[in-house]
Amino acid sequence: MTDDSWTFTAELWQSESVASWVFVTLPDDVSEDVRLLSGPPSGFGSVRVEVTLGDQRWRTSVFPEKAGSYVLPVKAAVRRRAGMDIGEQVELTIALIRDA
């Protein structure tokens, strides 16, 4: 882990309000670090990150939720390739994307 990347395990869960969207919730300590290190919030309070899950790596954003944590959307294609489904625990790494 560097100062702007974190590895953690979290459960894949499906949104009740937005059908077919699947997320992981960042742990509270990771969410707090992201909030402190990411600078001024962008649209919807999102923060750009690079995610590593198994042998897959992609760029996306994490979004703040009402409870104070950030959530990370995980596309169906990523879950299929990793052989993971809703309710399973996944280990992933996120790193902040710094604008040059």
Contacts in CASP RR format, 6 or more apart in sequence:
PFRMAT RR
TARGET T0000
AUTHOR 0000-0000-0000
METHOD contacts of the structure
MODEL  1
MTDDSWTFTAELWQSESVASWVFVTLPDDVSEDVRLLSGPPSGFGSVRVE
VTLGDQRWRTSVFPEKAGSYVLPVKAAVRRRAGMDIGEQVELTIALIRDA
1 7 0 8 1.000
2 95 0 8 1.000
3 37 0 8 1.000
4 37 0 8 1.000
4 95 0 8 1.000
4 96 0 8 1.000
4 98 0 8 1.000
5 93 0 8 1.000
5 94 0 8 1.000
5 95 0 8 1.000
5 96 0 8 1.000
6 26 0 8 1.000
6 30 0 8 1.000
6 33 0 8 1.000
6 93 0 8 1.000
6 94 0 8 1.000
6 95 0 8 1.000
7 91 0 8 1.000
7 92 0 8 1.000
7 93 0 8 1.000
8 26 0 8 1.000
8 27 0 8 1.000
8 30 0 8 1.000
8 91 0 8 1.000
8 92 0 8 1.000
9 89 0 8 1.000
9 90 0 8 1.000
9 91 0 8 1.000
9 92 0 8 1.000
10 24 0 8 1.000
10 25 0 8 1.000
10 26 0 8 1.000
10 27 0 8 1.000
10 89 0 8 1.000
10 90 0 8 1.000
10 92 0 8 1.000
11 24 0 8 1.000
11 25 0 8 1.000
11 87 0 8 1.000
11 88 0 8 1.000
11 89 0 8 1.000
11 90 0 8 1.000
12 22 0 8 1.000
12 23 0 8 1.000
12 24 0 8 1.000
12 74 0 8 1.000
12 79 0 8 1.000
12 84 0 8 1.000
12 85 0 8 1.000
12 86 0 8 1.000
12 87 0 8 1.000
12 88 0 8 1.000
12 90 0 8 1.000
13 22 0 8 1.000
13 23 0 8 1.000
13 24 0 8 1.000
13 25 0 8 1.000
13 86 0 8 1.000
13 87 0 8 1.000
14 20 0 8 1.000
14 21 0 8 1.000
14 22 0 8 1.000
14 23 0 8 1.000
14 86 0 8 1.000
15 21 0 8 1.000
15 22 0 8 1.000
15 23 0 8 1.000
20 76 0 8 1.000
21 73 0 8 1.000
22 73 0 8 1.000
22 74 0 8 1.000
22 75 0 8 1.000
22 76 0 8 1.000
22 79 0 8 1.000
22 86 0 8 1.000
23 71 0 8 1.000
23 72 0 8 1.000
23 73 0 8 1.000
23 74 0 8 1.000
24 71 0 8 1.000
24 72 0 8 1.000
24 74 0 8 1.000
24 90 0 8 1.000
24 92 0 8 1.000
25 65 0 8 1.000
25 69 0 8 1.000
25 70 0 8 1.000
25 71 0 8 1.000
25 72 0 8 1.000
26 34 0 8 1.000
26 62 0 8 1.000
26 69 0 8 1.000
26 70 0 8 1.000
26 71 0 8 1.000
26 72 0 8 1.000
26 94 0 8 1.000
27 69 0 8 1.000
28 69 0 8 1.000
30 70 0 8 1.000
30 94 0 8 1.000
31 68 0 8 1.000
31 69 0 8 1.000
31 70 0 8 1.000
34 47 0 8 1.000
34 49 0 8 1.000
34 62 0 8 1.000
34 70 0 8 1.000
34 94 0 8 1.000
34 96 0 8 1.000
35 64 0 8 1.000
35 70 0 8 1.000
37 96 0 8 1.000
38 47 0 8 1.000
38 96 0 8 1.000
41 47 0 8 1.000
41 64 0 8 1.000
42 48 0 8 1.000
44 63 0 8 1.000
44 64 0 8 1.000
45 63 0 8 1.000
45 64 0 8 1.000
46 61 0 8 1.000
46 62 0 8 1.000
46 63 0 8 1.000
46 64 0 8 1.000
47 61 0 8 1.000
47 62 0 8 1.000
47 70 0 8 1.000
47 96 0 8 1.000
48 59 0 8 1.000
48 60 0 8 1.000
48 61 0 8 1.000
48 96 0 8 1.000
48 97 0 8 1.000
49 59 0 8 1.000
49 60 0 8 1.000
49 61 0 8 1.000
49 62 0 8 1.000
49 72 0 8 1.000
49 94 0 8 1.000
49 95 0 8 1.000
49 96 0 8 1.000
49 97 0 8 1.000
50 57 0 8 1.000
50 58 0 8 1.000
50 59 0 8 1.000
50 94 0 8 1.000
50 95 0 8 1.000
50 97 0 8 1.000
51 57 0 8 1.000
51 58 0 8 1.000
51 59 0 8 1.000
51 60 0 8 1.000
51 72 0 8 1.000
51 92 0 8 1.000
51 93 0 8 1.000
51 94 0 8 1.000
52 92 0 8 1.000
52 93 0 8 1.000
52 94 0 8 1.000
53 74 0 8 1.000
53 78 0 8 1.000
53 82 0 8 1.000
53 90 0 8 1.000
53 91 0 8 1.000
53 92 0 8 1.000
54 82 0 8 1.000
54 91 0 8 1.000
54 92 0 8 1.000
56 78 0 8 1.000
56 81 0 8 1.000
56 82 0 8 1.000
58 78 0 8 1.000
59 97 0 8 1.000
60 72 0 8 1.000
60 73 0 8 1.000
62 70 0 8 1.000
62 71 0 8 1.000
62 72 0 8 1.000
62 94 0 8 1.000
63 70 0 8 1.000
63 71 0 8 1.000
63 73 0 8 1.000
64 70 0 8 1.000
65 71 0 8 1.000
72 92 0 8 1.000
72 94 0 8 1.000
74 90 0 8 1.000
79 85 0 8 1.000
82 90 0 8 1.000
84 90 0 8 1.000
END
